Amino acid sequence: MWQILKSAGIDPAPRRDGPGWPEFTRSQAQGILALDFFTADLLNGAKIYVLAAIEHGTRRVRVLGATGHPVQGWVVQQARNLLTDLEDAGTRVKFVLHDRDASFTLAFDAVFRAAGVRVIRSAVRAPRMNSIMERWIGSCRRELLDCTLIWNQRHLMIVLREYEDFYNTHRPHRTLSQAAPLRPLPGSVADLDQFRVRRRDRAGGVIHEYRLVA
């Protein structure tokens, strides 16, 4: 296409006014909260829908809930619970980002708009617009769900809460210079020759934590 336009003497289009999507997400990262649904399969063949949210700035993730039927009433209640949790944590959100899933109804968006939050829907078939949330879902699948047999919905929430805590308090993130969302790096690098390292198994041994033992 570029060669055809060049041969026809058509110059590239001028830059559009305003920042592009990557520039917008980087500049507004501290105020963006991304949400998405993903599914988990139980041993009895049932499919459960899980709603999760992640803060772009801190990378803190919240597993909001799981249900076999994400009806409007359930989804709206999760939005209210999320706003309450954010308020208790002192987190200010300016933008909520999610895709065009039918479960994200107008009533769901209205909960955020009433709190002064702008709702942004990603374009059709453009998962990269919500790439941070999609990346977390991929990590959750690879590191937990693909390695775990889920008995029922209660068991699913137990292992998801375990992974949520592991992700927020222990798992290192490149974006955070290897810190965790709720655990900053120490001021100085420890001399590992003077310490012993102990491994703690989580989620039945699927994931592991390593801590220094004094």
N, C-alpha and C positions, 0 to 999 in steps of 0.2 A: 504494500500500500504506500509506503514511504517513497519507493522508487517511482511509482505511477504519479504521485503528486509532484515529485521533483521534476519529472520529465514534462509535466504539463505546466511547469512554471508557477506552481502554487506554493507559497511560502508557509511555514508552520504557523499555526494560529497563535496570536499573542497570548501572553499569560493572563489568565482570568483574574479579576479583582479578588482580593482576599487570599488567605492562606489555603493550601491544599489540605486534604484530610490528614496525612501524616503530621504536618506542621500543627494543625489544630489539636490533634490528640496529645502531642508532646507539650504544647504550650498550656493546655488546659487539664493536664493529667491529674492534678491534685483535686479537681472538682468533678471528675468523671467516674461514674459507677456503671459497670456493665453487667447485664443479666442474660441468662440463657437457660433453656431447658436441655436436659439430656436424659437418656433412658438407661435403665438397668434391668436385666432379666433375672427373674427368680428361678429357683429350681423347679417350681411347678409350671413353668412356662409363662407366668404372668409378666407383663411389662409395666414397670413403674417409672413415672416421670419425676425427675428431680429438678428443682429450681435452685440455682446458685447465683451468687453475685460476687464481683471482685472489684476492688478499688484500683483504678489505674495508677494512682500516685504511690500507694504503699504496697500494692499487690496483696493486701489482705483479702482473704476469701471468706464468704459466708454461705453455708449450705442452709437455705431457707426452709426447705421441706421436701417431702416426697409423697406422691399420691398416685393411685391408679387411674384417677379421672380428674385432670386439671380443669375443673369447671370454673366459671367466672367467680363465684363466691369464694372459692378456695384461693384462687390467685390474688384476688383483691385483698384478702386477709393477710397474705404473705407480704404484700406491698406495705400494708399498714404496720405489720410487725417489723419490717425492715427499717422503715422510717423511725420507729421508736428506738430500735437498737442504735441507729446512727446518731440520734439525738442524745441518747445516754452516753455514747462514746465521744461526744463532742465533735463528730465528723460532719463537715459541711459539704453538701453535694449541689453542684450547679447543673449537671447534665446526667441523665440516665440514658444509657445506650442499650438497645436490644433489637433483635431481628423482627421480621414480620410474621412470626408464628401467630396462628389464630388464637392461641391462649392468652396472648398479650392484648386484651380487649381495651376498648375505649375507657371503660370503668377503671381498669388497672392503671392506665396512663393518667386518668383524672386524679388519682390519689397523689401522684407526684406533682402534678401541676398545681394542685391545691396547696402544696407546701412550697411553691415557688421554684420548682425544679423543672427544667426544660427537658422534654422527652425527644430523643433522636432515634429514629428507626433506620436501620441499615438498609442499603439498597437490596433489591431482589438478587439472590444468588451471588452475594458479595460477602462471604464469610470473613475476608480479611478486614472488613470494617469493624468487626468485633473479634479481632485476632487474639487479644489478651485473654478473653473469656474462652475462646475456642482452644487456646493453648493449654489453659488449666484443665479443661475437660479432657483433652488428650492425655495430660499427665495423670489425671485421676484414673483414667481407664488403664493406661499402661502399668502404673505403679500399684494399683489396688484392685479395681474391678475385674480386670482380665486374669487376676491371680487368685480370686476369692470366689467360693461358692456361697451365694446369698440364699439363705433359707426363706426369709420372709421380709416384709417391709420393715419390721422392727429391727431385724438384724442388719438390713441395709443402712438404716439411719445410724446404728451403732458404729459400723465401720466407716461411714462417711464422716461422722463427727470425729472419729479418731484421726482420719486423714486430714480433716480440716485443721485440727490442733497441730498435727505434725507439720503441715504446710505453713502455718502461720508462725510457729514458734521455733522450728528447727531446720527446715529445709532451706538450703542456701539459694539465693537468686542472683543471677548475673546482673540484672538491672539494679539491684541494691548493693552491688559490690560484695556479693557472697553473704550478705546478712539475710536474716529472715524478717518478714513484715513486722512481727512483734518482738524481735530480739536483735538489737543493734550489735555490731561487731565490737569487741573490746578495744580499748585504746592502744594496746600494744600486743604484739604477737607472742604467744606463749612458747616457751622452749619445751617441746614435746619430750625431750630426753629426760626431763625432770618429773614427768607426770605419767600416770597410767591411764589408759583409755578403756572405758567400760561401754559395752554395747547393750542397748535396751531394745527388745523386740516389741513391735506394736502391730495391732491388727492381726494377731495370731501368728506373728513372725513374717508377715508379708513385707513390712517396711521396718527399718532399723534406725535407731538414733545412737549417736556416739558422743559421749561426754567425758570430760576429764575428771579423774578421781584424785582428790588431793592426797 
